Amino acid sequence: MSEANILLVDDEPGMLRYIRTLLEVDDYKVETATNGEEAVARVQKGPQPDLVLLDLLMPGIDGLETLEQLRQLKPGLKVVMLSCVNDTRKVVQAMRLGAHNYLTKPFQKAELDAVIDQCIGETKGESYAGEVEELCDDVFFVAASPAMKKIRSQAALVANVDIPVLLLGESGTGKEVLGRLIHKLSPRAHRTFLKVNCAAVPADLLESELFGYEAGAFTGATHTKPGKFELCNKGTILLDEIGEMPPLLQAKLLHVLQDQQFSRLGSRSVIKVDVRILAATNINIPEALATKRLREDLYYRLNAFTMSLPPLRERKEEIPILLKHFMARMSELYARAPLPLSPPMMEACLKHPWPGNLRELSNFVKRYLVLGDESLAVQELQPKSDGGGSVRVDPAGRAAVAGAESGGGLKSLARSAKDEAEAEAISRALEETNWNRKQAAALLKISYKALLYKIRQYGIAQSRSTHRLSAGA
């Protein structure tokens, strides 16, 4: 990377000389500035450096203000913050302003090299492009699209700052994978990582699952059991589907976030823990806050930093990588020879919207591998409007299939009738439960995740009357 240009900004002459020496050893072209004004003038004059190493605490305009001005001048400019003070609030502010990474002084040359390699490698299109980053057994992270490269950079930065992180995104986009990545990149990587799905555990059992209980706390509690927070002490816990946690339990979680302490069910003694909390959800946050489904104070406590995962349809560069990786993994798992991914199949996969995201893609590869019929697999990806009608939503929010009578053949008619009946049953269950999706899933005898997928598949919308009813409940 000898052709890379680095702008080094620091008001301490000794530190400026030291870092410059480290950089010039590797043949980087280094320019220096002793304050923010000088740095802004240098970038404004051009040419743009490949990377800026920017001190956080400087006289005049400080590092954060300088960062903001640099990002306004050159939105794509890579900036790494340097500071001798590990101030969490300033680090979070720097991340929100677009800092690419953060180094606490004094740092080792290896740390500096790793950060520079990541930043300049990404600038030159070399970082993670087409690569699969293994996290643990059967869990991997891919960052081939610009959006996911940005997510990967944010994860590396936020991993070293011990704050709660809220992970947003549609079901199946990889929120758990992102949580594991943050844990792996953090100082807690050698400690426990646990995931708790708040939607999968019944409300009356979730509290004991998280916080444990004493013997005799309730009928059937024959022995003391530690909860997930105790088991995860010094590690990281991911609370998936946080929007499905009962409000009373949200209040107890808020106490843990504030004081890092809690009591087991049936106990008066207080247990102190040191746990990094990540939370994930696919709910509509403004709507959940308005209807009191999610406590506002808990949201703002969890929202120290938010990362939003884009759906697969917005990062199609990764589809070929994911297809090949899933095929390799599953052929090994099922002891079958991997099947070819022909150009027609690849084209069909790239055109498909993947409403179920990575989970749907994984299941598609699994079915293709087991059935071994390429034409059937490609046909599965064809839009339903080509032969089976499409789902429409009436003004009341109920779904129905259009085009069932358009002459698509007997199979098409049967599929349309099935879809219409299924969509109508789901709409009816949602109305009966005032759009409580957990109750609706139980009523329909399907999993909560399956219900979310079907709601998106059929485009079922919540009617205004139902919304008012549930909002006032």
N, C-alpha and C positions, 0 to 999 in steps of 0.2 A: 504493500500500500504506500510506497514511497512517493507516489504522485499526489497523495491526499494533502489538503491544506487545512490546518487547524488554527483557529483563533483562540488564544489563551488570554483570559481576562481576570486579573487579580491585582489588588492594591498593595500586596506585600512583596517587596522586591526579592526577598529571599525565597519565598514560595514560587514566585514567577520564574526565577533562575532554575530552581530544582525541577519543576515540572517540565520546563523547556528542555532541560538536559535529558530527562527521561524520554521525551518525544523525539528529539533529534538523534538519539541513539538508534532509533528505528527508521531514520531517514524521512520523518514527516517534515513538511514545510510548515514552519511555525511563525505566526505573527503574534504580537503581544499588545495588550492594552491595559492601562492601569486603573481605568474607571469605566462606568457604564456609558457615559457620554461618548468617550473615545471609541468604545466598541460599536455603538450604534452608528457613529459617523463612518467607521471603517466598513461596516456591512452595507450601509447606504451608498457608499462610493463604489463598492464592488471591486473585483468579482466576489461572488458568494463563496465563503469557506465551506468545506465539507462537514465541518464540525466546530462548535463553539464550546469551550470549557469555561464556565462562568462562575465566579465566586459569588456566594450568596450575600455575604456581609461586606459592603463597601460604602465608603463615604459618598455623598452626593446621591444620585439615584442608585438604589440598592439593586441586588441581583434580580429580585422579582420584578421590579419595574423595568429593568433592562431587558429581562426575558420577554415581558409583554410587548415592549417596543420592537424587539427583534422579530418576534412572531408576527407582528402586524406588518413589518417590512417584508419579511420572507417567510410565509406560512410553512413552507416545507423545510426550513432550516432545523438541523439537529442540534439540540442544546443539552449539555450535561451540567448539572449544578454541582458546585464544590462548596463544602462548608466544614468548619471545625466544630459546629454545633449541630447535634442531631435533633432538631426541632420538628416534631411531627406535624404541627400545623403549617409550618412553612413548606415542608416537603409536599404535603397534600395540595397546598396552594400552587406550588411549582408544577405539580402533575396536572392540575386543572388548567394551568396556563400553557401547557404543552411541552414541558420539559421531558426529554427522552430518557434520562436516567439521573442518578444522584450518587455522589461519592462523598463519604465523610473523611475529612483530613484528620490525621495523616493516613494515607493509603499506600498499599504496596504496589509496585510496578505491575504485578500480575493482575491486580484488580483494575488498574487503569487500562492495561492492554485488553482485558476482556470487554470492558465497556466500549472502548474505541473500536474493537473488531466488530462488535454487534452493531454499533451505529453506522460505521462506514461501510460495513458489509451489506447492511440493509439499503444504504444509499446507492451502492453499486449493483443492487439486485441480487446479492449473494446470500442473504440471511434467510434460512428456512424455506427458500423457494423449492417446492417439490419434495421437501424432506418431511419425514414422519418423526416426531419427537416422542420417544417412548417414555411414559411416566411410571407405569407399574404394569402388572399382568393385565393384558388385554385393554389397557387404557393408553391412548396416544393423542397427541395434539398436532394439528396440521395448520401451518400459516403460510399459504401460498398466495392469498389475495391481499391487496393493500389493507383492507379492513382488518383482516386477521393478523397481519404483521403489526399493525398498530396495537391490537389487543395484546399480542405477545410482548411488545415493548412495555405496555402499561403494566402487565402482570409482573415483569421483571422489576419494575420500579416500585410498585405497591407491595410486593412481597417483602421488601426490607423495611417497610414502615408498619408497625404493629397496630393497625387500625381495622375496624370492621369494613367489609367490602360488600356491596349489594350487587349481585349478578342478575342481570335482566336478559330476557330473550324468550322466544317461543319454545314450546316443548320440543325436546330433541335436538336443540342447537348445540348442546355440549356444555351446559353450565357446570355440571359436576366435574367434567374434564378440566375446565378452567379453574375451578376451585382446587383441584389436585395439583395443577401447574403452579398456582400461587404458593401452595404449601411446599412443593418441591423446591422452589426457588428461594424460600424463606429460611431464616436461621432455625426454624422449627422443623426442618425437613427430616431430621432423624427421630422426631417424635411421632406420636399417633395422629393419624387423620381419620376422622369419623364423619359419616354422612347420616343424617336423620331426615327421613321424608315425613314432613308434618301432615301430609294428606293421607299417607298410607297407614298411620297409626291412629286408632280410635281416640277421640278427644279425651275420654276419661282415663286413657292409659298413657297419653303422651307426657303428662307431667311426671309420672313415675319413671318413664323411659329416659327423660332428660335429667331428672334430678335425683332419682333413686328413692328408696323408702326403707323405713325401719321395720323390724319384725313386729307384727301386730298392728301396723298402720291401717290395714283394711282386711276384710275377709280374704283369706288365702295367702296373706303375707306371712309365711312361716319363718322367713329368715331375712336378714338385712341384705339389701341389694344396692350397690352403687349405681348411679346414673351415668349417662354418657358424658356429662361435663366432668365428673370425677375421673372417669376412665381416660378422658382426653386432656388431663392436666398437662400443661407445658406444650400441648399440641394444637391442632386446628380442628374445629368442628364446622361442618357445612349443614345449615338448616335449610333443606330444600322445601319448596312450596310454603314459604313462610307466611304467605297470605292466607293459608288454610289453618293457621294456628288459632285456637280460641282466644278471644280478647282477654279473658282473665289470665291465661297463661302468658300472653304477650306482656302483661304488666310484670310478671315475675321475671321474664327474660330481660326486660328493661332494667330491672334491679341488678341482674347479673352483669349486664353491660356496663352499668354505672359503677358498681362496687366490687365486681368479681367475687361475689359471695352469694350463698344460698343455703337453704336448709332442705334436708331430705323430708319426704312425706312422713309425718308421725314423729318428727324430731324437733327439738328446740335449739339444738346446737347449730352453730354456723360453720359452714365449710368454705374456705377460701380457695380459689382456683386461679390459674393463669392460663386462659384459653383464648386463642385467636378465633373470632367468630366471623364466618362468611355466611351470607344468606342469599338464597336464590328464589326467584319467582317469575311467573309468566303472566301475572294478573295485570290489569289496567290500574296503575298506581293511583292516579287522580280519582278514579271512580271508587276504588277501595277505601281511600281516605274519606271521601265524601259520604260514603255509606257506613263508615265506622267499622268496616271489616278489618282494616289495618289501622292500628293506633298511630296517630300522627307523631307523638313523641318517640315511639319506637322506630318509625320510619326515619326520622331525622338522626337518630342515634346510629342506625345501621348504615345510613347514607353518607358516611364519612367520605367514601369514594364509590362511585357507581361505574360498572362496566357493562355495556350492552352488546350482547352477541348478535351479529346479523344472521338472518335465516340463510339456509343453504342456497336458495334461489338468488341471493345477492352476492354470493361468492362462488360462482360456477367454475372458477379456475381450479378449485379444489376437488371437483367431482371426479375427474380421471384419477387423481391421486388416491382418493378415498375408495373408489371402485377397485383399484388394483390391490390396495392394502386389505380391504375386507375380503377380497377373493383369496389372497394368500393366507390370511388368518383362518378363514373358514374351511378352505380345502385341507389345511393341516388338522383342524379340529374334527372334521368329518371323515378324514382319511380318504379324500377323493382328489383326483387330479384337477388342478385349476382349469376352469373353462375359459375360452378366448373371449375378449371384449372387442367385438368387431366394430368397424366404423359405423354401421347402421345402429348398433346398440348404443355406442357412445353418443351418437347424434341424438337418439331418443332420450338418453339420460340427461343430456345437456338442455334439451327443450322442456323436460318435465319440471313442474314447479316444486316438487318435493314438499308438500304441506307438512309431512311428518319429519322433515329435516334429516339429520344423520341417522336417526332410528329407522326411518322409513327406507333409507338407502341401504342400511345394513340388512334389513329384512328382505329387501328386493334381491340382494346378492345371495342371501341364504336360499331363497326360493329357486333362483336360477341355478344355483349349484346342485341343489337336491333334485330338481325336475330335469335339468339338462336340456331344456328346449328353448333355444334362442328366440324363435319366432313368437312363442307364447310370452316370453319375458318382454320382448319389444311391444307386443300387442297390449300388455298390461299397462304400459306407460302412455298409451294413446289417450288423448282427451276424451272424456265420456260423451261430449257433444258430437264426436265423430260417429257414434253409433248407438249410444245408450241414453241420450238426453242429458240435460244438465240440471243442477239443483237451483231452484229459485227460492227466494224468501218472500213471503207475503207480508203485508203491512203489520200484522200482529206478531211477526217474528217466527212464524211457523214455516218449515221448509217443505217444498214439494218439488218433484222432478218434472221438468219441462221437456217436451219433445218425445214423450214415451209413445205417442201415436204417430210418429213421423215416418214409420215404415222401415225401421232399422233391422227388422228380422226378429224371429222368435227369441233368440238369446238376448238380443238387445232389449226387447220388451220385458223379459223376465228380470233382467238386471235393473231396468228402470223401476219396475214395480217393487222390487226388493229395496232399492235405495229410497223410494218414496215412503214405503212403509216404515223403514228404519228411521228416516228423518222425522217422520210424523210422531213416532213413538218417543224419540228423544225430546222433541219439542214439548210433547204432552207431559213427560216426566219433569222437565225443567219448569214448566208452568205450575205443576202440582207442588213442587218444592220451593216455589218463589225464587227459582234460579240458584238454589243451593246445589252446586255441582256434585259435592260429595254425597248428599242424600239422593240426588238423581241417579248417580252411578250405582249406588246400593239398590235403588228401586229397579234399575234395569239389569242388575246382576252382571255388570261389567266393571272393569277397573277404572279408576279415576282418570288415568292417563289415556285410556281408550276413549273415554267420553270426550275429553278435550280434543282429541284428534278428530272424532266424528263431528263435533261442533264446528271445527274449522273446515272439514271436508265438505259439509253440507251448507256452510255459510249461515248457520242458524244464529239469528240476532235476538237480543233480549228486547221484548216489546216495552213501550213506554209505560204502559199501565203496570206491568210486572215490576219495572224498575222503580216506579214510585212506591209500590207496595213494599218491596224489599228495603228501599231506602228509609221508609218510615217505620219499619219493624224494629 
